[in-house]
Amino acid sequence: MNDNTNNVHEYMQALGQQATAAARAMSKASTAYKNAVLEDLAARIIKQQTALVEANSLDLEAGRAKGLDAALLDRLELTPARIQSMADGLVQIAALQDPVGEISNMASRPSGIQVGQMRVPLGVIGIIYESRPNVTADAAGLCLKSGNAVILRGGSEAIHSNQAIGKLIQQALKQAGLPETAVQVVAVTDRQAVHELLTMDQYVSVIVPRGGKGLIKRVTTDATIPVIKHLDGNCHVYIDEQADYDKAIAIAVNAKTHRYGVCNAMETLLIHQSTATELLPKLAQCFAQHEVELRGCERVCAVIKQAQMANNDDWYEEYLAPVLAIKVVDDIEQAIDHIEMYGSHHTDVIVTENFSAAQKFLREVDSSSVMVNASSRFADGFEYGLGAEIGISTDKIHARGPVGLIGLTSQKYIVFGDGTIRE
């Protein structure tokens, strides 16, 4: 622990100053140096697996003493498989193309200048997260590869695990001749540290919250710095009148039941009235096998007798559980209107064999991911070929959808002339 931790404000200011200086060095670091850090860190994580498990056991012991439930303890635990996954993820990030310095959109202007754009790091990134200590390595890896410095504030329940991983990260940075302060794990559990981080706009360029709705809402409310976030994951699947029934059933069941407690799981199923009578009983049978509770509109309840009548709140709900809202709609227009009114702009799907309907859905549904004939569970940085993600954004400015290396950079204009002057 740093001696300055007795004064949280001074301690956090010091972290900000050190991160700002480190960010300048990281912005100039070559791809080879950054990859060396990631590969060295991956090796250190495997080599120091016993030490990581010992640190994690302290957090697990404290968590049990505090009465953390089984789900939280599971997210907190560093199993051998999860430690291996951390290492594998870092190697994968090292293999990704480095976006920093990439030049695009070069064009000659009538004045004689050439104008283009160069991709550059954001600077200092603040990440606030809960429970999962593997986020420490994942987030640090993405930030380092994209040429940024990062301040990581994990949950108090994972303090020993996060500090142990942070120590390995700084060792790898030092070995590569890069500033150890490019990655700093906040060593205090005082909640004032979160408030300080959210308001350090003189040092921090962007905040990324990783956690539950309560954490994200607090961060969004209190931050004086731009936030990359999504608050809800109320995802929809719309089965069109010209859908292939086999595809529709497979997609709907996978989107809901593959995993329940994730932001890209389907929470509301919309189905065209012309297909409802035939398709709803088949869907109900499939969902019954997974013990999914169904809540439907009047037309749904008329067909599926075991379905409960949905209320207006159900259309807004992100259940994160084996519960599904179902609504019969008159046409694609009503489906799109429903998504616009109740959705969270995360991920929405149409199942259809009609090209025009698919194109209309793609154009008019205003979400960060819009899909045709595919499960919403694919809304994920790894599945999109980003290698990994630091989070998902439902905002429209800067980054939208899964945020990988590109989302952790920005662009600046670059201009070439030859003694060119403006007439």
ABEGO torsion letter per residue (X at the ends): XBAAAABAAAAAAAAAAAAAAAAAAAAABBAAAAAAAAAAAAAAAAAAAAAAAAAAAAAAAAAAAAGBBAAAAAAABBBAAAAAAAAAAAAAAAABBBABGBBBGBBBBAAGBBBBBBBBBAEBBBBBBBGBAAAAAAAAAAAAAAGBBBBBBBBAAAAAAAAAAAAAAAAAAAAAGBBAAABBBBABABAAAAAAAAABAAABABBBBBEBAAAAAAAAAABABBBBBBABBBBBBBBBAABBAAAAAAAAAAAAAABAABAABBABBBBBAAAAAAAAAAAAAAAAAAGBBBBBBAAAAAABAABBBBBAAAAABBAGBBBBBBBBBABAAAAAAAAAAABAGBBBBBBBABAAAAAAAAAABBBABBBBGBBAAABBAAAAGAGBBAEBBABABGBBEBBBAAAABBBBBBBBBBGBBBX
